[in-house]
C-alpha cells in the first residue's frame, strides 16, 4: 500500500519532536547559557576556556564615620595578601588621652632632656670645677697721648719760632716713644710732613690711621700702633667740630693684640681752644666734647671690648666730669666720679681715658723741646677670657 511509507515517516517525526521536548525539559538553562555567551560578544566556535566568567568584586558600602569607605569582609577562600619585609608591624589601638596627665608628661619630657644635656656636656666640655680653672688672658701695654705741635707752628711766620722745625722734632718724638716702650699713641697736630718723616725714621715699625688717607685734616689726629704687636680689625672717622665749627675727621680704631688675641677700641680727638687768639670757640669745644662722650658711651653699650680715649681736649675740670660721668670712663691720672665729680690733682688739657674695665698705672708726663705740650703716658691692663 502506497500510504504506509508516509504514515511511517510521520510517526518518526512525531517521536523525534517528543524527544526534543523531553530533552529540553530535563536540561533547563542550557540554551540560555549559550545565548548569553553569544550576546556577551564571545565569537562563535571559540574554545571553551576562553569563555570563563570574570570573578565578581566584593560589595562595598559607606559607613558615615568620618566619610570612610569600609568594605565588607573579603571572601575567606582567597589567599592572604603578601606582606613585604619592610612593612611595619600593625599598630594596636592608640591609648586614650587623659588631660590630667599632661603636666606629668611635660615634666617627664623636661627631665629626660635635662639628663640628655648633662650627659652631652659631660662628654664634650669640662665640668664647673674645670671651668673655674680656665685662664683669663691679661694684657699690659703702654698708651700715650701727644700733641706734637704741627710743623706750621715752627715754620717761617709761625707762632712758635723758638722751637726746631717740625720734621726735626718728630724724630725726637719717635725716640721718646721708643724710650717709653709705647705701643699705641694718639697724635694731635701730626701734619703730613711730620708723618712722612716719622714713618721713614721708624722704618715701618708703626701703622697709622687715618694717616694720609683723609688728607691733611685726617693726618692731624692720627692713631699709631706697633705693627709687630697689634693689627687693625676695623677703622673709621667721626666728624668733630673744630675751630669755628668746621668738622674734621677724627679716628675710631679697633685693634687686636696679636699675641693675646685681646681687642680694644681707641679714639683720638683734638678740640678747639677758645682764648684771645681764638675767641668764640667755647660752644664748639663744648659740642665736640659732648659728641665724644656720647660716642664712647655708645661703643661701650654695643661692644664688650675696652675703650680708650686720647686727646688734647683743651679743657680741664669740665671735660673730666663729662667723660667720667656721661662718657662712663676713668682717667689714667686719677680722680673719681660716682655721682660726685672729684678731679685728679694734676689737671691738664691732654688726656688719657679708658672704660671702667681698664686698670691704669704708672701715669707720667714728659716735657722737652719736641713740643709745647707734654707727652702723657700710662700703662694699661685689659683682660678677657682665654
Backbone torsions as a table, in degrees:
resi	resn	phi	psi	omega
1	UNK	NA	137.9	-173.6
2	UNK	-73.5	-22.3	-175.7
3	UNK	-81.9	-14.1	-175.4
4	UNK	-64.3	-44.1	178.6
5	UNK	-62.9	-34.9	179.7
6	UNK	-67.0	-41.7	179.6
7	UNK	-64.6	-38.5	-179.0
8	UNK	-65.5	-41.9	179.3
9	UNK	-64.0	-39.4	178.9
10	UNK	-63.2	-39.7	-179.1
11	UNK	-65.3	-40.2	-179.6
12	UNK	-63.1	-43.2	179.9
13	UNK	-61.8	-41.6	180.0
14	UNK	-63.5	-43.3	-179.4
15	UNK	-62.6	-42.9	-179.2
16	UNK	-62.2	-42.1	179.3
17	UNK	-61.3	-43.0	178.9
18	UNK	-61.7	-41.3	-178.9
19	UNK	-64.6	-38.1	179.0
20	UNK	-63.2	-42.8	179.9
21	UNK	-63.7	-44.3	-179.9
22	UNK	-61.6	-40.5	-179.1
23	UNK	-65.0	-39.0	178.1
24	UNK	-65.5	-37.2	178.7
25	UNK	-68.7	-36.3	-177.8
26	UNK	-74.0	-32.5	-178.0
27	UNK	-113.5	74.0	-179.1
28	UNK	-75.5	147.9	173.1
29	UNK	86.2	-9.4	-176.9
30	UNK	-67.0	-44.3	179.5
31	UNK	-67.2	-36.7	178.8
32	UNK	-63.0	-41.3	-179.2
33	UNK	-63.6	-40.4	179.7
34	UNK	-65.5	-40.5	179.0
35	UNK	-68.3	-39.2	178.7
36	UNK	-61.0	-42.2	179.3
37	UNK	-63.7	-37.9	-179.1
38	UNK	-69.6	-40.8	-178.9
39	UNK	-69.2	-24.3	179.1
40	UNK	-76.1	-5.3	176.5
41	UNK	99.4	10.6	178.3
42	UNK	-76.7	126.1	-178.9
43	UNK	-61.5	141.0	177.4
44	UNK	-64.6	142.3	179.6
45	UNK	79.9	3.7	179.0
46	UNK	-70.5	150.1	178.9
47	UNK	-60.0	150.4	-174.9
48	UNK	-63.2	-33.9	-176.5
49	UNK	-68.0	-17.5	178.2
50	UNK	-84.7	-3.1	-176.4
51	UNK	-107.5	25.8	179.8
52	UNK	-72.3	144.5	177.8
53	UNK	-78.4	145.5	177.0
54	UNK	-74.5	139.8	179.4
55	UNK	-64.3	141.6	-179.6
56	UNK	-78.1	146.1	179.8
57	UNK	-80.2	150.3	177.8
58	UNK	-65.2	149.0	179.2
59	UNK	-73.8	146.0	178.8
60	UNK	-126.9	153.2	177.8
61	UNK	-145.7	158.2	178.9
62	UNK	-89.1	135.3	170.7
63	UNK	-117.7	119.1	-171.6
64	UNK	-82.2	70.1	173.4
65	UNK	-126.6	84.1	-176.8
66	UNK	76.3	27.0	177.0
67	UNK	61.7	22.4	177.4
68	UNK	-75.9	150.1	173.9
69	UNK	-104.8	114.6	-174.9
70	UNK	-110.7	119.3	179.1
71	UNK	-78.6	156.4	168.5
72	UNK	-68.8	161.5	-179.6
73	UNK	-56.4	143.0	177.3
74	UNK	-70.5	155.7	176.0
75	UNK	-58.3	140.5	-175.8
76	UNK	-74.1	-15.0	-177.5
77	UNK	-86.9	-1.7	178.8
78	UNK	-81.4	150.0	179.2
79	UNK	-68.0	150.4	179.6
80	UNK	-65.6	151.3	179.4
81	UNK	-67.5	151.2	178.0
82	UNK	-74.8	138.9	177.6
83	UNK	-112.3	120.1	179.4
84	UNK	-71.8	156.1	-175.3
85	UNK	-65.3	-33.5	-176.7
86	UNK	-92.2	9.0	179.2
87	UNK	-78.2	132.5	-176.6
88	UNK	-67.4	155.5	176.6
89	UNK	-64.3	145.4	176.8
90	UNK	-59.2	135.0	-178.5
91	UNK	-88.8	145.0	176.9
92	UNK	-76.2	177.3	-179.2
93	UNK	-64.2	143.3	-179.9
94	UNK	-66.6	142.5	178.2
95	UNK	-66.7	152.7	-179.5
96	UNK	-71.4	147.5	-177.5
97	UNK	-85.8	125.3	-178.8
98	UNK	-114.9	104.1	-177.8
99	UNK	-57.9	-28.0	-177.1
100	UNK	-69.3	-16.8	-176.9
101	UNK	-97.7	4.6	-177.0
102	UNK	-62.1	-47.2	-178.8
103	UNK	-60.9	-40.8	178.9
104	UNK	-63.9	-40.2	-179.5
105	UNK	-66.6	-41.7	178.7
106	UNK	-62.3	-43.7	-179.9
107	UNK	-65.3	-39.1	177.5
108	UNK	-63.4	-38.7	178.1
109	UNK	-65.6	-44.8	178.7
110	UNK	-59.6	-44.0	-179.4
111	UNK	-62.6	-39.5	178.0
112	UNK	-64.1	-42.8	179.1
113	UNK	-65.6	-39.1	178.2
114	UNK	-62.0	-44.3	179.4
115	UNK	-62.1	-40.3	-179.8
116	UNK	-66.7	-42.0	178.6
117	UNK	-63.8	-41.3	179.4
118	UNK	-64.3	-37.4	178.2
119	UNK	-65.5	-43.7	179.2
120	UNK	-65.6	-41.3	178.6
121	UNK	-63.6	-38.4	179.1
122	UNK	-65.6	-28.9	-179.2
123	UNK	-84.7	-32.9	-168.8
124	UNK	-110.4	-15.1	-176.4
125	UNK	-141.2	156.5	-179.5
126	UNK	-69.3	158.5	178.4
127	UNK	-75.7	-178.1	-176.8
128	UNK	-61.8	-38.2	-178.7
129	UNK	-65.6	-39.4	178.7
130	UNK	-66.9	-36.4	179.9
131	UNK	-62.7	-36.1	-179.6
132	UNK	-65.9	-23.4	-177.2
133	UNK	-90.4	-6.1	179.8
134	UNK	-63.3	136.9	-176.6
135	UNK	-72.3	153.9	173.7
136	UNK	-108.6	124.3	-179.1
137	UNK	-69.4	134.1	178.8
138	UNK	-127.2	135.4	-179.6
139	UNK	-128.2	126.0	171.7
140	UNK	-109.0	129.6	177.4
141	UNK	-147.2	173.9	-175.5
142	UNK	-115.1	129.7	-176.4
143	UNK	-120.4	144.3	-178.6
144	UNK	-139.1	153.5	169.1
145	UNK	-126.8	130.6	-173.5
146	UNK	-149.0	116.0	168.0
147	UNK	-85.2	108.1	-170.2
148	UNK	-88.5	5.5	179.4
149	UNK	60.7	103.3	-176.3
150	UNK	-56.9	151.0	-177.7
151	UNK	-56.4	-31.8	-176.5
152	UNK	-63.4	-25.6	-179.0
153	UNK	-72.1	-27.2	-178.3
154	UNK	-110.1	5.8	173.7
155	UNK	-78.8	174.6	179.1
156	UNK	-59.4	127.3	-178.3
157	UNK	89.4	-0.4	179.0
158	UNK	-77.1	171.4	-176.6
159	UNK	-94.2	4.6	176.1
160	UNK	-130.7	62.7	-174.4
161	UNK	-68.8	-18.1	-176.7
162	UNK	-80.0	-5.9	-178.4
163	UNK	-102.5	154.8	179.6
164	UNK	-62.6	169.8	179.7
165	UNK	-62.2	155.2	-176.8
166	UNK	-61.0	-37.6	-179.5
167	UNK	-69.4	-29.8	175.0
168	UNK	-71.6	-46.4	-177.4
169	UNK	-64.9	-31.8	-178.0
170	UNK	-69.9	-25.6	173.7
171	UNK	-68.4	-36.0	174.8
172	UNK	-65.6	-39.1	177.6
173	UNK	-59.0	-43.5	179.7
174	UNK	-60.7	-39.3	177.6
175	UNK	-65.3	-38.3	178.9
176	UNK	-65.5	-41.0	178.0
177	UNK	-61.2	-43.2	179.9
178	UNK	-67.0	-39.5	-179.4
179	UNK	-63.8	-35.1	-179.1
180	UNK	-92.8	2.8	-179.8
181	UNK	54.7	46.1	-178.2
182	UNK	-76.0	130.0	178.5
183	UNK	-91.9	-42.5	-178.1
184	UNK	-134.0	136.0	-179.9
185	UNK	-137.4	139.8	171.6
186	UNK	-101.7	115.3	179.9
187	UNK	-92.4	147.3	165.7
188	UNK	-125.9	148.4	-176.3
189	UNK	57.7	37.9	-178.2
190	UNK	-92.9	85.4	-171.5
191	UNK	-78.2	166.5	-168.0
192	UNK	-59.6	-42.9	-179.2
193	UNK	-66.9	-34.3	177.0
194	UNK	-68.2	-37.2	178.9
195	UNK	-64.4	-43.7	179.5
196	UNK	-62.1	-43.3	179.3
197	UNK	-65.4	-40.4	-179.7
198	UNK	-61.9	-47.5	-178.5
199	UNK	-64.5	-39.6	179.7
200	UNK	-67.8	-40.9	-176.2
201	UNK	-72.0	-35.5	-179.4
202	UNK	-87.7	-4.3	172.0
203	UNK	55.4	49.5	174.8
204	UNK	75.6	14.9	-179.0
205	UNK	-71.1	-27.3	-175.0
206	UNK	-118.7	147.3	163.3
207	UNK	-101.6	152.3	-175.1
208	UNK	-135.0	140.4	172.6
209	UNK	-141.8	138.4	-1.4
210	UNK	-77.2	-11.5	176.4
211	UNK	57.8	-131.5	-178.3
212	UNK	-79.0	-12.5	-169.1
213	UNK	-66.9	-23.1	-178.3
214	UNK	-115.4	18.2	178.7
215	UNK	75.0	-163.7	-176.0
216	UNK	-63.8	-39.5	179.7
217	UNK	-64.8	-41.0	179.2
218	UNK	-68.9	-39.4	-178.6
219	UNK	-62.0	-34.3	-175.9
220	UNK	-54.9	-36.4	-176.4
221	UNK	-123.2	77.1	-176.6
222	UNK	-109.6	152.4	173.4
223	UNK	-106.1	133.5	177.4
224	UNK	-120.6	144.3	-179.9
225	UNK	-143.2	153.1	179.9
226	UNK	-70.2	125.5	-176.2
227	UNK	-70.4	-27.8	-178.1
228	UNK	-75.0	-15.7	-176.1
229	UNK	-114.7	-29.2	-172.6
230	UNK	-126.9	153.5	173.6
231	UNK	-137.1	149.0	-177.5
232	UNK	-82.6	136.1	174.8
233	UNK	-98.0	-47.9	176.4
234	UNK	-153.9	156.7	-178.7
235	UNK	-153.6	147.1	178.0
236	UNK	-163.2	175.9	178.9
237	UNK	-126.0	156.9	178.0
238	UNK	-123.2	132.5	177.9
239	UNK	-75.1	118.8	-176.8
240	UNK	-117.2	135.6	178.2
241	UNK	-62.5	131.4	176.9
242	UNK	-117.5	-151.7	-177.5
243	UNK	-56.8	134.8	179.6
244	UNK	60.3	20.7	176.4
245	UNK	82.1	1.9	177.5
246	UNK	-66.2	133.9	-176.6
247	UNK	-87.0	128.9	176.8
248	UNK	-117.2	142.6	179.3
249	UNK	-75.4	125.8	-179.8
250	UNK	-126.7	143.5	-161.4
251	UNK	-86.6	150.2	167.3
252	UNK	-131.9	118.7	-173.3
253	UNK	-128.2	133.9	171.5
254	UNK	-102.1	116.6	-179.4
255	UNK	-111.9	147.0	175.2
256	UNK	-116.3	130.7	176.5
257	UNK	-78.7	125.1	-170.7
258	UNK	-65.0	-42.9	-174.5
259	UNK	-73.3	-44.7	-175.7
260	UNK	-90.2	-23.4	-175.1
261	UNK	80.9	0.8	-179.8
262	UNK	-79.0	147.4	-178.4
263	UNK	-124.0	157.3	177.7
264	UNK	-155.8	151.9	174.2
265	UNK	-91.3	140.6	176.7
266	UNK	-127.7	128.7	177.0
267	UNK	-122.6	153.2	-176.2
268	UNK	-148.3	130.0	-173.4
269	UNK	-138.5	156.2	171.2
270	UNK	-136.2	112.1	-178.1
271	UNK	-95.9	152.3	-174.2
272	UNK	-70.1	147.3	172.5
273	UNK	-85.3	152.9	175.5
274	UNK	-129.8	103.8	-175.0
275	UNK	-150.2	-166.9	-177.6
276	UNK	-63.5	-35.7	179.0
277	UNK	-76.7	-29.3	-178.2
278	UNK	-132.3	69.7	-177.4
279	UNK	-74.3	159.6	172.5
280	UNK	78.2	16.9	-179.0
281	UNK	-106.4	7.5	-177.1
282	UNK	-60.7	-42.8	-178.0
283	UNK	-67.8	-32.9	178.5
284	UNK	-72.3	-36.2	176.3
285	UNK	-65.2	-41.5	179.1
286	UNK	-66.0	-41.3	178.8
287	UNK	-65.2	-41.2	179.6
288	UNK	-60.7	-46.8	-179.3
289	UNK	-64.1	-37.5	178.3
290	UNK	-63.8	-43.2	178.0
291	UNK	-62.3	-42.3	-178.1
292	UNK	-66.4	-42.4	178.1
293	UNK	-63.2	-41.1	178.2
294	UNK	-65.7	-36.7	-179.5
295	UNK	-64.4	-49.9	-177.7
296	UNK	-68.2	-31.3	174.8
297	UNK	-64.0	-43.6	-179.2
298	UNK	-65.3	-39.5	178.1
299	UNK	-61.9	-42.3	179.8
300	UNK	-64.2	-37.4	-178.4
301	UNK	-72.3	-28.1	-175.1
302	UNK	-103.3	-0.2	-176.3
303	UNK	-141.4	155.2	175.5
304	UNK	-96.2	1.4	-176.8
305	UNK	-85.8	148.8	172.6
306	UNK	-62.2	155.4	-178.6
307	UNK	-128.2	135.4	177.6
308	UNK	-122.4	147.0	176.1
309	UNK	-131.2	123.2	173.5
310	UNK	-118.5	153.9	177.4
311	UNK	164.6	158.7	167.1
312	UNK	-93.8	98.9	-173.9
313	UNK	-93.6	-2.8	177.1
314	UNK	52.5	33.8	178.6
315	UNK	-156.6	152.1	-176.7
316	UNK	-112.7	-89.3	-170.4
317	UNK	-64.2	-48.4	-173.8
318	UNK	-64.3	-38.2	-178.7
319	UNK	-73.9	-31.9	174.8
320	UNK	-61.8	-47.5	-179.3
321	UNK	-64.8	-35.4	179.0
322	UNK	-67.0	-48.9	-175.9
323	UNK	-69.4	-36.7	-179.4
324	UNK	-84.2	-13.4	175.8
325	UNK	-97.7	-83.1	-177.5
326	UNK	-64.4	-33.8	-179.0
327	UNK	-78.8	-17.9	178.8
328	UNK	70.1	28.6	-176.1
329	UNK	-108.9	170.6	169.7
330	UNK	-123.2	154.5	-178.9
331	UNK	-97.7	142.1	-178.8
332	UNK	-65.9	-26.2	-178.7
333	UNK	-96.3	16.3	171.2
334	UNK	100.9	-161.2	-173.6
335	UNK	86.0	172.8	-178.7
336	UNK	-153.6	163.6	176.7
337	UNK	-157.5	91.0	176.6
338	UNK	-111.5	45.5	-172.6
339	UNK	100.1	-23.6	175.1
340	UNK	-123.6	116.8	-173.5
341	UNK	-80.4	116.7	177.9
342	UNK	-118.3	105.3	-174.9
343	UNK	-74.8	161.9	174.8
344	UNK	-71.2	162.1	179.9
345	UNK	-66.8	-40.2	-176.3
346	UNK	-93.6	84.3	-178.8
347	UNK	-85.6	125.6	-179.8
348	UNK	-132.4	173.0	175.5
349	UNK	-96.2	-9.3	176.5
350	UNK	-99.8	127.1	-166.8
351	UNK	-128.8	150.6	164.6
352	UNK	-129.6	117.8	176.0
353	UNK	-118.1	158.9	174.2
354	UNK	-148.9	160.1	176.4
355	UNK	-66.5	165.6	-169.7
356	UNK	-74.3	-6.3	174.1
357	UNK	-89.7	7.6	178.8
358	UNK	-99.6	144.5	172.2
359	UNK	-111.9	123.5	176.7
360	UNK	-102.7	146.1	173.0
361	UNK	-158.4	158.3	176.3
362	UNK	70.7	36.1	178.9
363	UNK	-67.9	136.9	176.5
364	UNK	-149.3	159.6	-178.7
365	UNK	-130.4	123.3	-173.6
366	UNK	-117.3	133.1	-179.9
367	UNK	-127.2	143.4	170.5
368	UNK	-164.4	-168.0	-175.4
369	UNK	-81.6	9.3	176.7
370	UNK	-70.2	-24.3	-177.7
371	UNK	-161.3	166.3	172.7
372	UNK	-87.6	2.5	174.4
373	UNK	-114.8	151.4	173.1
374	UNK	-76.3	155.1	168.1
375	UNK	-89.4	114.3	178.0
376	UNK	-94.3	136.7	-173.1
377	UNK	-135.7	144.9	174.5
378	UNK	-151.5	146.8	169.5
379	UNK	-83.5	146.1	-179.3
380	UNK	-133.6	146.7	176.8
381	UNK	-125.6	127.8	174.7
382	UNK	-124.5	156.7	-177.6
383	UNK	-133.6	158.0	176.2
384	UNK	-163.4	161.3	179.9
385	UNK	-64.4	133.5	178.0
386	UNK	-94.2	NA	NA
